[in-house]
Amino acid sequence: MSKLATWQEGYASSQDRGKFCSFDYEVIEAHTKALMHQAARFLYFKKGKGIIDIDGVQYKIVPNTLIAITPWEITNVIQVVETMQLIKIVYDYSYLNENLKTNYDSETETGELLRILGSQPALYLDSQQAKEVELILDQLREELGVESTLITPKDRPLTSIYTICKLSELMVLYLRFIQYNNKNDTDINVEDKQIGNEYAIL
């Protein structure tokens, strides 16, 4: 019997459909329904413990876990051991990808950067890595405001360029941290288990 996955809209912001990136906070207290994401996102778990399923692969969630979700992936939180508090960055993957390809000379490295996000969606940060990621997230919050508060930040010049730079910086850190963790075997104990679920789209 197949599981049902709700098809999420492809907009980065539910408040302003013209925005290509948004910042918000979220709390997860119980397991969630499966969602197919049209818009890409980063989920940074500040607190809590549990398990998230990403396209049939399960990953443990602990504090300082950074999750990268690319378009058309199906996710659901299947277990909550401790209430999860997270930061959610939703962005237009295609828009960012086009800007990277247009403004960056090496398509090989750019393609590798974007491919990594889909192939290794869970990253477990040490304390120093967490500080670097949190700095970027704080800067994005100041630039974009918080989606759920409906408070619009003051107009600033070149917000789109600034946001693209910060998202790109976050992606570069993601790739470097994966390489560092793999090289130094500093990853925490994680059980990744393939499951044979199929999903129907609602």
N, C-alpha and C positions, 0 to 999 in steps of 0.2 A: 504494500500500500504506500503510495507516494505522499510526501509531506507537502503542504501548501505554503507557497512563499508569496507574500504581498509585494507587488511591484511598486517601489517608491518612485516619486517624481524625480526628474533629472535636474531640478533647480537647486542651486547652492544655498538659496535663502527662501524661506517661505514668506518672508515679509517684503522682500524686494527682489523680484524675479530678474532684475537687471544686474544684480550682483553676481560675481563669479566665485566669491568666497565668503564664508560666514564663520563666526566663532560663537560657541555656546557651551553651557554646562549641562550635564545630565546626571541623573541618579538612577541606578538600576537596582531594584530590590528583589526581583523575582525573574524567573526565566522569561524570555521574550519570544514572540512569534518570528518565524523566518521572514527575512526581507531580502528582496533583490534590489541592489542599489544601482541607480543610473548615474548618480553623481559620486565622485570619489570622495574619500574622507580619511582623516587621521583621527584615531581615538586614543587619547592619553589617559590611562587609568591612574589617578592619584591615590585612591584608596580602594580597598575591597579585594575579595578573592572569589574566583569562580572559574567557569569554563565557557569559552566562546567557540562556536563552530563556524568555520569559514570554508565554504564550498566542500563540505564533507570531511574536513580535517579539524580536529579539536586542539585547542591551545589553552593552557592554563592562563588565568588572569591573576596577577599579583600587583601590589603597588609598583609604580614606575614601569608599567608595560605600555609600549607604544604599538598600536595596531594600524597597519596601512591597508585600506580597502580600495580596490580599483573598480571601475564600472562593471556591472553585470555579475558581480560576485554575490552569493547568497550567504547571509550571516544570521545567526541567532545565538543569544546567550542561553545555554542549555542548563547551566547550574550557577546558583549564587550561594556561596558559602558565607560571605560577609558583604553587606551592602556596598555597591560599587559607586564611586564618585569619579566622573571623568570629564575631560575637555574634548569637545567635538569640533573639528575643523572640516567643513564641507566645501568642496571646490569643484569647479568645472575642469575636468581632466583634459578634455580636448582643447580648451582655450589655453591652458597652461602648456600643454604639449606643443601646440603650434608656436607659442612664444619661445619656448626653449629651442625648437628646431630653427626658427627664424633668426634668433639672436645668438645662437651658440654654434661655433664652427664644427665641432666634432659630433656628427650624428651617431657615431658608434657609441661614444660614452653617454650621450643623452638617451639613446635607446636602452642601454644597459641600466641606466638609472631608473627608468620607468619600468623596465622588465622586473627588476629586483622587487619593486613594490608588490607585484602580483605573485612572485614566486616565494617570497619570504615575508609573509604578512605580519608576523609577530616578532617584536624586538624587546628584549629585557634589558633595561638600562641600569648601569651602576650609578652611584651617587653623583659622580662628576658628569656623566652623560646626561643624567636627569636635569642637572642644573642648566646645561647648554640648551636642551630642548625646551625647558620651562621659560628660559629667557626669550626664545623666539615666540613661544605661545603668548607670553605677556605682551610682546610687541604687537602681535596680530590682534590681540584683544583691544589694545589702545587704539589701533588703527581702524578696526572694523566695528567695535562695540560688541555687546552681548546680544545675540539674536533674541533670546526669550524675554529680555527686559524691555524690548521695543524702544530702547533709548538709542538715538542715532548719534554717533560721535561727531565732533566738530569737523567741518569740511577741511581737508588738508590737500595741498597740491600733490599730484602724481600718486594718488592712493593705489591705483591699479599697478603701477610699476613697483612701488614699494611692496605690495602684497605678493606679486610674482617673485620678487627677490627673496622674500622671507620663506615662501613655500619652497622655492628652489634650494635655499639654504637648509631647510628642514629635510628635504630629500637627500641632499648630499651628506648630511650628518647621518641619516638613516643607513645609507650605503656604507659609509666609513665605520660606523659602529658595528654593523654586521660583520664586516671584514675583520675588525679588531677582536670582536668576541669569538669569532670562529678560530682566529689565529691563536688566541690566548686561552681558549677553552674556558671562558669566564661565564658562559651561559648558565643560568640556574637550571635545576632539574625540571625538565618539561617533558610530558608525555604527549607526543603527536600521534594520533591514531586515526587511520583511514576508516571511514564508515561508508556503507553502500547505499545511503539514502538518495532517492531521486526526488526532485521537486517539481510541482506543477505551479504555474504562474497564475495568480489571481488578477 
